[in-house]
């Protein structure tokens, strides 16, 4: 079935979330201001938030962003109610390190969410893109090699927020193993620990206002369908 048909078959009630519900949806960053006074309003940054996990994409120069400089990740959402802080457990990301480890203090103003780093390192201005429609988060639990039947441990997921969709899928574990000890992707490519194509194989794609990829860590994915229409619901409802 198609993605929209899948949504129609699923329960319509939103699961309870431990954090403020205005943080759910699809956000596009308007700006980030650092403690130095520098402000960035040009980097393409998207934050998709489901009830349980987040997908994040950051491209400094859109499709022209060099392979080694692209950023994207998927992570489980953690809410500290006492401190009113949002953070994420990130098992894998496009970059070989977590570039944004600090938790976030978030305040809603109209359709904007203002994110403050507790350290004072930065302030980000996020704008909600989803004004209605479904909210769905599907987390990848594993993959199977069709040729061998072997199970492959892969991280990934898909979030639908209104008319917008985000998809994330980590690199093959063998490639991730080659990159694990590298803090810099340019150095990893230069040393032949991984090829540029292997680095780019970590996908985070976003489709705004439809099912066609508009922004992605994989250049070739721009203009393609965000997801194949091959969804099914198992007998147990999963």
GROMACS elastic network, one bead per residue, 0.5 to 0.9 nm:
[ bonds ]
;  ai    aj funct       b0    kb
    1     4     6  0.81524   500
    1     5     6  0.58870   500
    1     6     6  0.63454   500
    1   229     6  0.59581   500
    1   230     6  0.57024   500
    1   231     6  0.51250   500
    1   232     6  0.61732   500
    2     5     6  0.50539   500
    2     6     6  0.61786   500
    2     7     6  0.87257   500
    2   228     6  0.78468   500
    2   230     6  0.63978   500
    2   231     6  0.62379   500
    2   232     6  0.87260   500
    3     6     6  0.50289   500
    3     7     6  0.63609   500
    3     8     6  0.87835   500
    3   227     6  0.79340   500
    3   228     6  0.82910   500
    3   229     6  0.60753   500
    3   230     6  0.80074   500
    3   231     6  0.66574   500
    4     7     6  0.50682   500
    4     8     6  0.63544   500
    4     9     6  0.88783   500
    5     8     6  0.50568   500
    5     9     6  0.64814   500
    5    10     6  0.89810   500
    5   231     6  0.87578   500
    6     9     6  0.51990   500
    6    10     6  0.65038   500
    6   231     6  0.68034   500
    6   232     6  0.72870   500
    6   233     6  0.78966   500
    7    10     6  0.53078   500
    7    11     6  0.81848   500
    7    12     6  0.84967   500
    7   134     6  0.75146   500
    7   135     6  0.88574   500
    7   136     6  0.75572   500
    8    11     6  0.80091   500
    8    12     6  0.81317   500
    9    12     6  0.86728   500
    9   233     6  0.87036   500
   10    13     6  0.89833   500
   11    14     6  0.80217   500
   12   134     6  0.83465   500
   14    17     6  0.86051   500
   14    51     6  0.85048   500
   14   135     6  0.78619   500
   14   136     6  0.88374   500
   15    51     6  0.71041   500
   16    19     6  0.89567   500
   16    21     6  0.87395   500
   16    51     6  0.75818   500
   17    20     6  0.74243   500
   17    21     6  0.69141   500
   17    51     6  0.56279   500
   17    52     6  0.77473   500
   18    21     6  0.84031   500
   18    51     6  0.83283   500
   18    78     6  0.86278   500
   18    79     6  0.65660   500
   18    80     6  0.88782   500
   18    81     6  0.79178   500
   19    22     6  0.86211   500
   19    23     6  0.75260   500
   19    24     6  0.89736   500
   19    51     6  0.86779   500
   19    78     6  0.86243   500
   19    79     6  0.59872   500
   19    80     6  0.84141   500
   19    81     6  0.75189   500
   19    84     6  0.84219   500
   19    86     6  0.79410   500
   20    23     6  0.59660   500
   20    24     6  0.80405   500
   21    24     6  0.55373   500
   21    25     6  0.89495   500
   21    51     6  0.86954   500
   22    25     6  0.78717   500
   22   108     6  0.73731   500
   22   111     6  0.89219   500
   22   113     6  0.84727   500
   23    26     6  0.88007   500
   23    27     6  0.89259   500
   23    49     6  0.69017   500
   23    50     6  0.87361   500
   23   106     6  0.84588   500
   23   108     6  0.83010   500
   23   113     6  0.76804   500
   23   128     6  0.87868   500
   24    27     6  0.88500   500
   24    48     6  0.75986   500
   24    49     6  0.50020   500
   24    50     6  0.57853   500
   24    51     6  0.70060   500
   24   128     6  0.89867   500
   24   135     6  0.82086   500
   24   161     6  0.83054   500
   25    47     6  0.82513   500
   25    48     6  0.57824   500
   25    49     6  0.52443   500
   25    50     6  0.66058   500
   25   128     6  0.70079   500
   25   129     6  0.74823   500
   25   130     6  0.59686   500
   25   131     6  0.86673   500
   25   135     6  0.70024   500
   25   159     6  0.87376   500
   25   160     6  0.81261   500
   25   161     6  0.51662   500
   25   162     6  0.77036   500
   25   164     6  0.89521   500
   26    46     6  0.72903   500
   26    47     6  0.59295   500
   26    49     6  0.64144   500
   26    50     6  0.88702   500
   26   127     6  0.83493   500
   26   128     6  0.58526   500
   26   129     6  0.53664   500
   26   130     6  0.56649   500
   26   159     6  0.88807   500
   26   160     6  0.83975   500
   26   161     6  0.58421   500
   26   162     6  0.81537   500
   26   164     6  0.70954   500
   26   165     6  0.83125   500
   26   166     6  0.87170   500
   27    45     6  0.84319   500
   27    46     6  0.56975   500
   27    47     6  0.50217   500
   27    48     6  0.61707   500
   27    49     6  0.82068   500
   27   112     6  0.86772   500
   27   113     6  0.85705   500
   27   126     6  0.58634   500
   27   127     6  0.52641   500
   27   129     6  0.54594   500
   27   130     6  0.77064   500
   28    44     6  0.78242   500
   28    45     6  0.58838   500
   28    47     6  0.63912   500
   28    48     6  0.87455   500
   28   125     6  0.86325   500
   28   126     6  0.56125   500
   28   127     6  0.53478   500
   28   128     6  0.66379   500
   28   129     6  0.67695   500
   29    32     6  0.76754   500
   29    41     6  0.81134   500
   29    43     6  0.83577   500
   29    44     6  0.73335   500
   29    45     6  0.53946   500
   29    46     6  0.63032   500
   29    47     6  0.78522   500
   29   124     6  0.71305   500
   29   125     6  0.58322   500
   29   127     6  0.61518   500
   29   128     6  0.89074   500
   30    40     6  0.86262   500
   30    41     6  0.60255   500
   30    42     6  0.82790   500
   30    43     6  0.88843   500
   30    44     6  0.88102   500
   30    45     6  0.83300   500
   30   124     6  0.76886   500
   30   125     6  0.54319   500
   30   126     6  0.57188   500
   30   127     6  0.66598   500
   31    39     6  0.68030   500
   31    40     6  0.55833   500
   31    42     6  0.77119   500
   31    43     6  0.82970   500
   31   123     6  0.83081   500
   31   124     6  0.57951   500
   31   125     6  0.53055   500
   31   126     6  0.74172   500
   32    38     6  0.83667   500
   32    39     6  0.55896   500
   32    40     6  0.53488   500
   32    41     6  0.67490   500
   32   122     6  0.67086   500
   32   123     6  0.56119   500
   32   125     6  0.63355   500
   32   126     6  0.89494   500
   33    36     6  0.80886   500
   33    37     6  0.63228   500
   33    38     6  0.57392   500
   33    40     6  0.65046   500
   33    41     6  0.88153   500
   33   121     6  0.85687   500
   33   122     6  0.54645   500
   33   123     6  0.53006   500
   33   124     6  0.64884   500
   33   125     6  0.87156   500
   34    37     6  0.54646   500
   34    38     6  0.54901   500
   34    39     6  0.63598   500
   34    40     6  0.85547   500
   34   120     6  0.82036   500
   34   121     6  0.57553   500
   34   123     6  0.65560   500
   34   124     6  0.87593   500
   35    38     6  0.74114   500
   35   120     6  0.65131   500
   35   121     6  0.50346   500
   35   122     6  0.56575   500
   35   123     6  0.83186   500
   36    39     6  0.88239   500
   36   121     6  0.82870   500
   36   122     6  0.87762   500
   40    43     6  0.67242   500
   41    44     6  0.84425   500
   42    45     6  0.89630   500
   42    60     6  0.70980   500
   42    61     6  0.77386   500
   43    58     6  0.68799   500
   43    59     6  0.58136   500
   43    61     6  0.63304   500
   43    62     6  0.74446   500
   44    57     6  0.78100   500
   44    58     6  0.56305   500
   44    59     6  0.50877   500
   44    60     6  0.61054   500
   44    61     6  0.72756   500
   44    62     6  0.62773   500
   44   215     6  0.84006   500
   45    56     6  0.74658   500
   45    57     6  0.55906   500
   45    59     6  0.64962   500
   45    60     6  0.82713   500
   46    55     6  0.81008   500
   46    56     6  0.57037   500
   46    57     6  0.52362   500
   46    58     6  0.66360   500
   46   126     6  0.87519   500
   46   166     6  0.89942   500
   46   206     6  0.79634   500
   47    54     6  0.70650   500
   47    55     6  0.60272   500
   47    57     6  0.67932   500
   47    58     6  0.89797   500
   47   126     6  0.84926   500
   47   166     6  0.89049   500
   48    53     6  0.85371   500
   48    54     6  0.56305   500
   48    55     6  0.51901   500
   48    56     6  0.64122   500
   48    57     6  0.89186   500
   48   159     6  0.68213   500
   48   160     6  0.83483   500
   48   161     6  0.75869   500
   48   165     6  0.82919   500
   48   166     6  0.68406   500
   49    52     6  0.78189   500
   49    53     6  0.62826   500
   49    55     6  0.67666   500
   49    56     6  0.87674   500
   49    77     6  0.84518   500
   49   137     6  0.83566   500
   49   159     6  0.75409   500
   49   161     6  0.83186   500
   50    53     6  0.54877   500
   50    54     6  0.62291   500
   50    55     6  0.86355   500
   50    77     6  0.86375   500
   50   135     6  0.71280   500
   50   136     6  0.66691   500
   50   137     6  0.53630   500
   50   138     6  0.88349   500
   50   159     6  0.65322   500
   50   160     6  0.82745   500
   50   161     6  0.81456   500
   51    54     6  0.85500   500
   51    77     6  0.80133   500
   51   135     6  0.88021   500
   51   136     6  0.82859   500
   51   137     6  0.70885   500
   52    75     6  0.88083   500
   52    76     6  0.60379   500
   52    77     6  0.55910   500
   52    78     6  0.82846   500
   52   137     6  0.75211   500
   52   139     6  0.88900   500
   53    74     6  0.71495   500
   53    75     6  0.55558   500
   53    78     6  0.85548   500
   53    88     6  0.79152   500
   53    89     6  0.89701   500
   53   137     6  0.75448   500
   53   139     6  0.80330   500
   53   157     6  0.85937   500
   53   159     6  0.88310   500
   54    73     6  0.81029   500
   54    74     6  0.55889   500
   54    75     6  0.53784   500
   54    76     6  0.63667   500
   54    77     6  0.64083   500
   54    88     6  0.77342   500
   54   137     6  0.89314   500
   54   157     6  0.89054   500
   54   159     6  0.82424   500
   55    72     6  0.75139   500
   55    73     6  0.58892   500
   55    75     6  0.67910   500
   55   156     6  0.89804   500
   55   157     6  0.79117   500
   55   158     6  0.80674   500
   55   159     6  0.76521   500
   55   166     6  0.68587   500
   55   167     6  0.74544   500
   55   168     6  0.68128   500
   55   204     6  0.76923   500
   56    71     6  0.80701   500
   56    72     6  0.53093   500
   56    73     6  0.53642   500
   56    74     6  0.64396   500
   56    75     6  0.86394   500
   56   166     6  0.85394   500
   56   168     6  0.87011   500
   56   204     6  0.75661   500
   57    70     6  0.82585   500
   57    71     6  0.59406   500
   57    73     6  0.68099   500
   57   204     6  0.62881   500
   57   205     6  0.74806   500
   57   206     6  0.79197   500
   57   215     6  0.83728   500
   57   216     6  0.75685   500
   57   217     6  0.77205   500
   58    62     6  0.85446   500
   58    70     6  0.64967   500
   58    72     6  0.60212   500
   58   216     6  0.88691   500
   58   217     6  0.84236   500
   59    62     6  0.51649   500
   59    63     6  0.75957   500
   59    64     6  0.85252   500
   59    65     6  0.60283   500
   59    66     6  0.89886   500
   59    69     6  0.77963   500
   59    70     6  0.55212   500
   59    71     6  0.64526   500
   59    72     6  0.85145   500
   59   215     6  0.83490   500
   59   216     6  0.81926   500
   59   217     6  0.76785   500
   60    63     6  0.89093   500
   60    64     6  0.83369   500
   60    65     6  0.58964   500
   60    66     6  0.88573   500
   60    69     6  0.78648   500
   60    70     6  0.74118   500
   60    71     6  0.88219   500
   61    64     6  0.52619   500
   61    66     6  0.82010   500
   62    65     6  0.56107   500
   62   215     6  0.71585   500
   62   216     6  0.83756   500
   63    66     6  0.83603   500
   63   215     6  0.72860   500
   63   216     6  0.75876   500
   63   217     6  0.81516   500
   63   218     6  0.85790   500
   63   219     6  0.61713   500
   63   222     6  0.83284   500
   64    67     6  0.87561   500
   64   219     6  0.85564   500
   65    68     6  0.83403   500
   65    69     6  0.65037   500
   65    70     6  0.63487   500
   65   217     6  0.87067   500
   66    69     6  0.53725   500
   66    70     6  0.66782   500
   67    70     6  0.58165   500
   67   185     6  0.85313   500
   67   186     6  0.85693   500
   67   196     6  0.68213   500
   67   197     6  0.85914   500
   67   199     6  0.73647   500
   67   200     6  0.62860   500
   67   217     6  0.77703   500
   67   218     6  0.84811   500
   68    71     6  0.85947   500
   68    94     6  0.89790   500
   68    95     6  0.79791   500
   68   184     6  0.79367   500
   68   185     6  0.51478   500
   68   186     6  0.55560   500
   68   189     6  0.83690   500
   68   196     6  0.77604   500
   68   199     6  0.73699   500
   68   200     6  0.80352   500
   69    95     6  0.80765   500
   69   185     6  0.77652   500
   69   186     6  0.82866   500
   70    94     6  0.71935   500
   70    95     6  0.75060   500
   70   200     6  0.85883   500
   70   217     6  0.61969   500
   71    93     6  0.76414   500
   71    94     6  0.55911   500
   71    95     6  0.60634   500
   71    99     6  0.87279   500
   71   204     6  0.85690   500
   71   217     6  0.73202   500
   72    93     6  0.59429   500
   72    94     6  0.52073   500
   72    95     6  0.73491   500
   72   168     6  0.82255   500
   72   202     6  0.82351   500
   72   203     6  0.77500   500
   72   204     6  0.58150   500
   72   205     6  0.88485   500
   72   216     6  0.88992   500
   72   217     6  0.72269   500
   73    90     6  0.72952   500
   73    91     6  0.87711   500
   73    92     6  0.66234   500
   73    94     6  0.60603   500
   73    95     6  0.82222   500
   73    98     6  0.89005   500
   73   156     6  0.88620   500
   73   168     6  0.72338   500
   73   169     6  0.87734   500
   73   170     6  0.83151   500
   73   202     6  0.88341   500
   73   203     6  0.87114   500
   73   204     6  0.70440   500
   74    88     6  0.86728   500
   74    89     6  0.86555   500
   74    90     6  0.63380   500
   74    91     6  0.78042   500
   74    92     6  0.70292   500
   74    93     6  0.66682   500
   74   155     6  0.78599   500
   74   156     6  0.66712   500
   74   157     6  0.74586   500
   74   168     6  0.65794   500
   74   169     6  0.83084   500
   74   170     6  0.85904   500
   74   204     6  0.84346   500
   75    88     6  0.54248   500
   75    89     6  0.51851   500
   75    91     6  0.67278   500
   75    92     6  0.78297   500
   75    93     6  0.85880   500
   75   156     6  0.89476   500
   76    87     6  0.84552   500
   76    88     6  0.53513   500
   76    89     6  0.50570   500
   76    90     6  0.65893   500
   76    91     6  0.86151   500
   77    86     6  0.72123   500
   77    87     6  0.60891   500
   77    89     6  0.65757   500
   77    90     6  0.89468   500
   78    85     6  0.83674   500
   78    86     6  0.58879   500
   78    87     6  0.51397   500
   78    88     6  0.55051   500
   78    89     6  0.71460   500
   79    82     6  0.89737   500
   79    83     6  0.87732   500
   79    84     6  0.71681   500
   79    85     6  0.59887   500
   79    87     6  0.64789   500
   79    88     6  0.85242   500
   80    83     6  0.55457   500
   80    84     6  0.54829   500
   80    85     6  0.51608   500
   80    86     6  0.64174   500
   80    87     6  0.80961   500
   81    85     6  0.68676   500
   81    86     6  0.86948   500
   82    85     6  0.80540   500
   83    86     6  0.89707   500
   83   105     6  0.86403   500
   84   104     6  0.85672   500
   84   105     6  0.65723   500
   84   106     6  0.82136   500
   85   103     6  0.60511   500
   85   104     6  0.53742   500
   85   105     6  0.50349   500
   85   106     6  0.74915   500
   85   118     6  0.88809   500
   86   103     6  0.55294   500
   86   104     6  0.50632   500
   86   105     6  0.65386   500
   86   106     6  0.77884   500
   87   101     6  0.80255   500
   87   102     6  0.72976   500
   87   104     6  0.62727   500
   88   101     6  0.82067   500
   88   103     6  0.76544   500
   90    93     6  0.70852   500
   90    98     6  0.75917   500
   91   155     6  0.77405   500
   92    95     6  0.83273   500
   92    96     6  0.77914   500
   92    97     6  0.84264   500
   92    98     6  0.86095   500
   92   155     6  0.71139   500
   92   170     6  0.67801   500
   92   171     6  0.87368   500
   92   176     6  0.85488   500
   93    96     6  0.65244   500
   93    97     6  0.73044   500
   93    98     6  0.73525   500
   93   170     6  0.70527   500
   93   171     6  0.89009   500
   93   202     6  0.76456   500
   94    97     6  0.83859   500
   94   170     6  0.75428   500
   94   171     6  0.82969   500
   94   199     6  0.76235   500
   94   200     6  0.79580   500
   94   201     6  0.87107   500
   94   202     6  0.56420   500
   94   203     6  0.77021   500
   94   204     6  0.82897   500
   94   217     6  0.82903   500
   95    98     6  0.71681   500
   95    99     6  0.78259   500
   95   183     6  0.79814   500
   95   184     6  0.78259   500
   95   185     6  0.71204   500
   95   199     6  0.87727   500
   96    99     6  0.89457   500
   96   176     6  0.84783   500
   96   179     6  0.66217   500
   96   180     6  0.62560   500
   96   181     6  0.78256   500
   96   182     6  0.64323   500
   96   183     6  0.57614   500
   96   184     6  0.71831   500
   96   185     6  0.73944   500
   97   180     6  0.86395   500
   97   182     6  0.84819   500
   97   183     6  0.63682   500
   97   184     6  0.86184   500
   98   101     6  0.58532   500
   99   102     6  0.89812   500
  100   103     6  0.82847   500
  102   117     6  0.66941   500
  102   118     6  0.76981   500
  102   119     6  0.82312   500
  103   116     6  0.89020   500
  103   117     6  0.67882   500
  103   118     6  0.73304   500
  104   115     6  0.60526   500
  104   116     6  0.59350   500
  104   117     6  0.54544   500
  104   118     6  0.68684   500
  105   114     6  0.81994   500
  105   115     6  0.56398   500
  105   116     6  0.51315   500
  105   117     6  0.64204   500
  105   118     6  0.67736   500
  106   113     6  0.62999   500
  106   114     6  0.55298   500
  106   116     6  0.62810   500
  106   117     6  0.89202   500
  107   112     6  0.82849   500
  107   113     6  0.54943   500
  107   114     6  0.51925   500
  107   115     6  0.66155   500
  107   116     6  0.83080   500
  108   111     6  0.71983   500
  108   112     6  0.57671   500
  108   114     6  0.63483   500
  108   115     6  0.89728   500
  109   112     6  0.51553   500
  109   113     6  0.61516   500
  109   114     6  0.75035   500
  110   113     6  0.79789   500
  111   126     6  0.85363   500
  111   127     6  0.59509   500
  111   128     6  0.54967   500
  111   129     6  0.84353   500
  112   125     6  0.68282   500
  112   126     6  0.55118   500
  112   128     6  0.61024   500
  113   124     6  0.82589   500
  113   125     6  0.61855   500
  113   126     6  0.50493   500
  113   127     6  0.63307   500
  113   128     6  0.75786   500
  114   123     6  0.70433   500
  114   124     6  0.57324   500
  114   126     6  0.60666   500
  114   127     6  0.86679   500
  115   122     6  0.82818   500
  115   123     6  0.55727   500
  115   125     6  0.64378   500
  115   126     6  0.75490   500
  116   119     6  0.83912   500
  116   120     6  0.69663   500
  116   121     6  0.82324   500
  116   122     6  0.63775   500
  116   124     6  0.66406   500
  117   120     6  0.52604   500
  117   121     6  0.58725   500
  117   122     6  0.56347   500
  117   123     6  0.63995   500
  117   124     6  0.85910   500
  118   121     6  0.76441   500
  118   122     6  0.87286   500
  119   122     6  0.80761   500
  120   123     6  0.75758   500
  128   131     6  0.75433   500
  129   161     6  0.85054   500
  129   162     6  0.84026   500
  129   163     6  0.88411   500
  129   164     6  0.80128   500
  129   208     6  0.87997   500
  130   133     6  0.77027   500
  130   161     6  0.59434   500
  130   162     6  0.51458   500
  130   163     6  0.68653   500
  130   164     6  0.71216   500
  131   161     6  0.87721   500
  131   162     6  0.67652   500
  131   163     6  0.87298   500
  132   135     6  0.87248   500
  132   161     6  0.80254   500
  132   162     6  0.53302   500
  132   163     6  0.80674   500
  133   161     6  0.70527   500
  133   163     6  0.69534   500
  134   160     6  0.68394   500
  134   161     6  0.59231   500
  134   162     6  0.50717   500
  134   163     6  0.80842   500
  135   159     6  0.74005   500
  135   160     6  0.54361   500
  135   162     6  0.63100   500
  136   158     6  0.79821   500
  136   159     6  0.55495   500
  136   161     6  0.66867   500
  137   157     6  0.73003   500
  137   158     6  0.58364   500
  137   160     6  0.65240   500
  137   161     6  0.87106   500
  138   156     6  0.87907   500
  138   157     6  0.54747   500
  138   158     6  0.51681   500
  138   159     6  0.63834   500
  138   160     6  0.87684   500
  139   155     6  0.81105   500
  139   156     6  0.61862   500
  139   158     6  0.64771   500
  139   159     6  0.85457   500
  140   143     6  0.80064   500
  140   154     6  0.73051   500
  140   155     6  0.60810   500
  140   158     6  0.80007   500
  140   169     6  0.82314   500
  141   153     6  0.77632   500
  141   154     6  0.72064   500
  141   155     6  0.71236   500
  141   156     6  0.78367   500
  141   157     6  0.86284   500
  142   151     6  0.70255   500
  142   152     6  0.60817   500
  142   153     6  0.52996   500
  142   154     6  0.54359   500
  142   155     6  0.73308   500
  142   156     6  0.86793   500
  143   150     6  0.84943   500
  143   151     6  0.58312   500
  143   152     6  0.50601   500
  143   153     6  0.65535   500
  143   154     6  0.64735   500
  144   147     6  0.87321   500
  144   148     6  0.82062   500
  144   149     6  0.58293   500
  144   150     6  0.56025   500
  144   152     6  0.57263   500
  144   153     6  0.87397   500
  145   148     6  0.55517   500
  145   149     6  0.50855   500
  145   150     6  0.53087   500
  145   151     6  0.64209   500
  145   152     6  0.70620   500
  146   149     6  0.53486   500
  146   150     6  0.77390   500
  147   150     6  0.82037   500
  148   151     6  0.88431   500
  152   172     6  0.80852   500
  152   173     6  0.77455   500
  153   172     6  0.82888   500
  153   173     6  0.70310   500
  154   169     6  0.73845   500
  154   170     6  0.62530   500
  154   171     6  0.75325   500
  154   172     6  0.69147   500
  154   173     6  0.70224   500
  155   168     6  0.80275   500
  155   169     6  0.60017   500
  155   170     6  0.53548   500
  155   171     6  0.82714   500
  156   167     6  0.75264   500
  156   170     6  0.59514   500
  156   203     6  0.89016   500
  157   166     6  0.82676   500
  157   167     6  0.58958   500
  157   168     6  0.52876   500
  157   169     6  0.66068   500
  158   165     6  0.72395   500
  158   166     6  0.56649   500
  158   168     6  0.63799   500
  158   169     6  0.88227   500
  158   227     6  0.88711   500
  159   164     6  0.83413   500
  159   165     6  0.56656   500
  159   166     6  0.52199   500
  159   167     6  0.65828   500
  159   168     6  0.89487   500
  160   163     6  0.73483   500
  160   164     6  0.58880   500
  160   166     6  0.66054   500
  160   167     6  0.88995   500
  161   164     6  0.52466   500
  161   165     6  0.62211   500
  161   166     6  0.84609   500
  162   165     6  0.79973   500
  162   209     6  0.84265   500
  163   207     6  0.85058   500
  163   208     6  0.68452   500
  163   210     6  0.57919   500
  163   211     6  0.82573   500
  164   206     6  0.75083   500
  164   207     6  0.56782   500
  164   209     6  0.53043   500
  164   210     6  0.62033   500
  164   211     6  0.76169   500
  165   205     6  0.83055   500
  165   206     6  0.57888   500
  165   207     6  0.51049   500
  165   208     6  0.66564   500
  165   209     6  0.82508   500
  165   210     6  0.76525   500
  165   211     6  0.70677   500
  165   212     6  0.89683   500
  165   213     6  0.86312   500
  165   226     6  0.74256   500
  166   204     6  0.72403   500
  166   205     6  0.56834   500
  166   207     6  0.63195   500
  166   208     6  0.86225   500
  166   213     6  0.87823   500
  166   226     6  0.77377   500
  167   203     6  0.75424   500
  167   204     6  0.56299   500
  167   205     6  0.52175   500
  167   206     6  0.64704   500
  167   207     6  0.86184   500
  167   226     6  0.71030   500
  167   227     6  0.77949   500
  168   202     6  0.78155   500
  168   203     6  0.54386   500
  168   205     6  0.64964   500
  168   206     6  0.89370   500
  169   201     6  0.85185   500
  169   202     6  0.61082   500
  169   203     6  0.51853   500
  169   204     6  0.66215   500
  170   173     6  0.82295   500
  170   176     6  0.83953   500
  170   201     6  0.74988   500
  170   203     6  0.63553   500
  170   204     6  0.84064   500
  171   174     6  0.80899   500
  171   175     6  0.62960   500
  171   176     6  0.61107   500
  171   198     6  0.75889   500
  171   199     6  0.78536   500
  171   200     6  0.84590   500
  171   201     6  0.55939   500
  171   203     6  0.76771   500
  172   175     6  0.54324   500
  172   176     6  0.63579   500
  172   177     6  0.87397   500
  172   198     6  0.87924   500
  172   201     6  0.81365   500
  172   202     6  0.83464   500
  173   177     6  0.60460   500
  173   178     6  0.87467   500
  174   177     6  0.50907   500
  174   178     6  0.66105   500
  175   178     6  0.51654   500
  175   179     6  0.65261   500
  175   180     6  0.87253   500
  175   193     6  0.88457   500
  175   194     6  0.70989   500
  175   198     6  0.67620   500
  175   199     6  0.80358   500
  176   179     6  0.51340   500
  176   180     6  0.59315   500
  176   199     6  0.88451   500
  177   180     6  0.52408   500
  177   181     6  0.80717   500
  178   181     6  0.73675   500
  178   182     6  0.82947   500
  178   188     6  0.86971   500
  178   193     6  0.59260   500
  178   194     6  0.67056   500
  179   182     6  0.54127   500
  179   183     6  0.83188   500
  179   185     6  0.79609   500
  179   188     6  0.69146   500
  179   193     6  0.67737   500
  179   194     6  0.70386   500
  179   199     6  0.84924   500
  180   183     6  0.80730   500
  182   185     6  0.69029   500
  182   187     6  0.76208   500
  182   188     6  0.62241   500
  182   193     6  0.87920   500
  183   187     6  0.82133   500
  183   188     6  0.82389   500
  184   187     6  0.54252   500
  184   188     6  0.63543   500
  184   189     6  0.88982   500
  185   189     6  0.61476   500
  185   190     6  0.84769   500
  185   194     6  0.87296   500
  185   196     6  0.88753   500
  185   199     6  0.75834   500
  186   189     6  0.52223   500
  186   190     6  0.60985   500
  186   191     6  0.85896   500
  186   196     6  0.88470   500
  187   191     6  0.60266   500
  187   192     6  0.84590   500
  187   193     6  0.85630   500
  188   191     6  0.52508   500
  188   192     6  0.61805   500
  188   193     6  0.51579   500
  188   194     6  0.61588   500
  188   195     6  0.82222   500
  189   193     6  0.60069   500
  189   194     6  0.53549   500
  189   195     6  0.55363   500
  189   196     6  0.62282   500
  189   199     6  0.80605   500
  190   193     6  0.77161   500
  190   194     6  0.84617   500
  190   195     6  0.85481   500
  191   194     6  0.78602   500
  192   195     6  0.62629   500
  194   197     6  0.80832   500
  194   198     6  0.59646   500
  194   199     6  0.65938   500
  195   198     6  0.51104   500
  195   199     6  0.63312   500
  195   200     6  0.86441   500
  196   199     6  0.50634   500
  196   200     6  0.61305   500
  196   201     6  0.85986   500
  197   200     6  0.50330   500
  197   201     6  0.61351   500
  198   201     6  0.50440   500
  198   202     6  0.77626   500
  199   202     6  0.65111   500
  200   203     6  0.71076   500
  200   217     6  0.65974   500
  200   218     6  0.59010   500
  200   219     6  0.85753   500
  201   217     6  0.82822   500
  201   218     6  0.70350   500
  202   217     6  0.72293   500
  202   218     6  0.77303   500
  203   216     6  0.70112   500
  203   217     6  0.56200   500
  203   218     6  0.60826   500
  203   221     6  0.89490   500
  204   215     6  0.84202   500
  204   216     6  0.56166   500
  204   217     6  0.55608   500
  204   218     6  0.75615   500
  205   213     6  0.62963   500
  205   214     6  0.76186   500
  205   215     6  0.57789   500
  205   217     6  0.65206   500
  205   218     6  0.75989   500
  205   221     6  0.76353   500
  205   222     6  0.81361   500
  205   226     6  0.71173   500
  206   211     6  0.89316   500
  206   212     6  0.82111   500
  206   213     6  0.55188   500
  206   214     6  0.59691   500
  206   215     6  0.52859   500
  206   216     6  0.62300   500
  206   222     6  0.89461   500
  206   226     6  0.73072   500
  207   210     6  0.60302   500
  207   211     6  0.56519   500
  207   212     6  0.52544   500
  207   214     6  0.51564   500
  207   215     6  0.69220   500
  207   216     6  0.88628   500
  207   222     6  0.89231   500
  207   225     6  0.83846   500
  207   226     6  0.63315   500
  208   211     6  0.74712   500
  208   212     6  0.74920   500
  208   213     6  0.73245   500
  208   214     6  0.63752   500
  208   215     6  0.84832   500
  209   212     6  0.82894   500
  210   213     6  0.82982   500
  210   226     6  0.88862   500
  211   224     6  0.84026   500
  211   225     6  0.57404   500
  211   226     6  0.54958   500
  211   227     6  0.76117   500
  212   222     6  0.75510   500
  212   223     6  0.56292   500
  212   224     6  0.54652   500
  212   226     6  0.54161   500
  212   227     6  0.86508   500
  213   216     6  0.70564   500
  213   221     6  0.64812   500
  213   223     6  0.52069   500
  213   224     6  0.55991   500
  213   225     6  0.60553   500
  213   226     6  0.52707   500
  214   221     6  0.84475   500
  214   222     6  0.54277   500
  214   223     6  0.63051   500
  214   224     6  0.84949   500
  214   226     6  0.89416   500
  215   218     6  0.84555   500
  215   219     6  0.82234   500
  215   221     6  0.81992   500
  215   222     6  0.60628   500
  215   223     6  0.87185   500
  216   219     6  0.62879   500
  216   220     6  0.84809   500
  216   221     6  0.65808   500
  216   222     6  0.63391   500
  217   221     6  0.82737   500
  218   221     6  0.55223   500
  218   222     6  0.74255   500
  219   222     6  0.58437   500
  220   223     6  0.79371   500
  220   224     6  0.79627   500
  221   224     6  0.53536   500
  221   225     6  0.79004   500
  221   226     6  0.80469   500
  222   225     6  0.84592   500
  222   226     6  0.88451   500
  223   226     6  0.86592   500
  224   227     6  0.86690   500
  225   228     6  0.69536   500
  227   230     6  0.84352   500
  228   231     6  0.80176   500
  232   238     6  0.88317   500
  233   236     6  0.79884   500
  233   237     6  0.58159   500
  233   238     6  0.57616   500
  234   237     6  0.52450   500
  234   238     6  0.52622   500
  235   238     6  0.73329   500
